[in-house]
Amino acid sequence: MDVNQVLESTLSPDASTRQNAEQQLSQAAEADFAAYLTTLAHELANDGAQTHIRQAAGVALKNTLDSRDYRRLLQMRHRWHETGPAVRNGVKELALKSLSTNDSRAGQSAAQFVAAIAAADLPRNEWPDLMVALVSNVGEGADHLKQSSLATIGYIAESEDVELRESLMQHSNAILTAVVQGARKEEANPDVRYAAVEALSNSIDFVRTNFENEGERNYIMQVICEATQSDDSRIQAGAYACLNRIMGLYYEKMRFYMEKALFGLTIMGMKSQEEDVAKLATEFWCTVCEEEISIEDDNELARQEGASESRLLFNFARVASREVVPVLLELLAQQDEDAGDEDYNISRAAYQCLQLFSQAIDGEIVQLVLGFVEQNLRNEDWHYRDAAVSAFGAMMEGPDEKVLDPLVKQALPVLISMMDDSVVQVKDSAAYALGRICESVPDSIDPQIHLPSLIVALFTGLSSNPKMANSCCWALMNLADRFAGEPGCQVNPLSAQFQGSIDHLLVVTQISQTDNQLRMAAYEVLNVFVSNSANDSLPVVAKLSEVVLQRLEDTVPMQQQIVSVDDKNTLEEIQTSLTTVLQSIIQRLELEIKPQSDQIMHTMIQILNTVGPKSSVPDSVFGTIGSLSTSLDRDFNKYMEGFAPYLYNALGNMEEIGLCSMGIGLVSDIARSIGELCQPYCDNFMNYLLSNLSNSDFNSQLRPAILQCFGDIAQAISGSFEKYLGTVVQVLVAAANATQIETNFETIDYIISLGEGIMDAWGGIILALKQGKAETLKPHIEPIFNYLSQIAQSQNRSESLMRATMGVIGDLADTFPQGEYANYFQSSWMLTLIKDVRTNRDYQQRTHETARWAREQVKQQSVNASAQMS
């Protein structure tokens, strides 16, 4: 393999060339990992090589130790640690040598690779000299070595790996010394100083011990505050980013610094002509508001629980509001008329900050904003008109609704009229402000006075310009949610407007010249209107189903007309939107959809037959079919023979993980709907599901859903599940063992989800075998109680896990009512677990009821056991 040629090909703009090169690298790594590492490390360290080749070598090396998938990451690190120490040490030496290169881009690539090794080795104490070497480089090295070493420290420090962060604690003094030394104003090289400020920002949260020391804290804050005054805007922005992190982590230490420096520095930063600096200075006040909102929430909860202690609240936002809010209002007027929806500029940062101030200081925001709004709503400069409208919408969350109510009622006619403004940006902001009103103070909208003109204005805006699509649609969806009434109500305030709204949306989505973004947004609104329709609008919904189905059928032959990627994407978006609307129609009509079910299934299968691989359309098709199965219940069985092959293909499709996930969920839906009628298909279902679980490459995030699916299948086929019991129990025991690994930030959600899947599976199995096949459960009682005991001792809990656990305890006790397992049920950990769930104030009523029921079943165990003994 010509390594230079292959590395160059990994950077090719041609996808096939790039993929072929990546495959060659992968094969080389598999064939001889040690040689692969050594070869690439030499190429990275080769000062005679071209920059892009060295960069590509660094990326390839980093990718041997870095993955977003946690299981894959563990496998990579295991392979690294299984490689001989001589090879690993040689690679490390070459990586450190590469940091000293004069080629800054190669140095950055080397920094990322060193950080990847550090994440694998430092928690195992296998590279104890690394941080010493990096700190020494910063203190004594040439400027380019200082810069790359500081970048390495920054990359290591920004990792979210819990074990790595814990291992860095022992190096906190050395790290802090290095980064603060590089960030001082005495550092003449701006690139070095910038790298140091970046590394300092990433290091802030694990130097807590240093920050507790007043002298060290004062020096750190001095260095950062001086950095905000640098002539280099990168350093200024990095310093404000540091202050944001510090405020979020050490709020309780900030009173002195706010009074002495930060108040003035951040307002000065907000007024900077450099947008990145102004944004980060503005975000500092976002952080202040977020912290103070959180503190007030925590203190209110503590008061409700009768706690005497509370968190310190300095009211920085309230004290500073008279100085900061006027600056934010001026920044709102710095809109960029060419900005896209995803662009985050200073105007949008100011809007976000103003929203947070509104929540942090409540009603005090009104007087600070109202004068600006009144003064500028009719301003000839559209920037200020837009800022005024935006400012009014930004304060809708925070002040009491009684305070906002008269203001909103007075402003609504003005805001509605501004939907006719000559500038599209103003119209868009007016639509968004109306959406904020619908979301936060909906009771101020009078259905008789405001609703008709409001709907007309929003639909007119929706049709007038694609740039307004998102804001108008969001406002319309909030409006539909607000006026939906109680579920199943006969009439709601939307009823009078419903037919006209549907007609308008159908026109917008049908016009061939309609921008595709606008079309998709309009379909989303249609979806929400259907979901929130009253019973008197169901005939309109039924009629709509015919239109949607026809449009779906019309898309099928379009597959043959695709000539470009854009054509393909557009068609897929249309099909996805239509199937999603159809799903809402099915859910709303329920059994009334039955006359059209044949046509629906025929169309869905036509689409599955015509879409290509790697398409998102089958996901929405499966969702629609799932809703149809729920609506038809047992009558869905008539479609199973024809549809089952498509479902099997989805279950076995590990390359398209979204489709496989939908397939697993659909098996559960179908099992719940048709019950024992699914038995002819269960062998195939179980084979695919078990095969996925046994495949090491299968996405671990889907494992909990498969376990839950076992429970649904068991409940559907009752005693017939016995044939699968032995195999499934082995899987559940293995899964229970997997939940005992030490959790970290990246794995805790998965472990909890896995526990929920285990409990759902056992719950379904116990209910399935309870009548007539209870004896088959007896050999497996011990692993059930072992896992229940494990849950009782674990802190990794969720309400749904606890509710499922209570259900399993109660069902198990009810299955064996004679008290033969009373010794398990009377265990202290069991009684404590039930009590904890039953008395947890954060849990919902149905969870408490399940726990109370479980407690009664457990009590009965004791009574019946005593009766048997007597």
Summary of the structure (lengths in Angstrom):
residues: 870
radius of gyration: 31.3
end to end distance: 81.9
largest distance: 93.5
contacts: 2920
relative contact order: 0.03
helix: 80%
strand: 0%
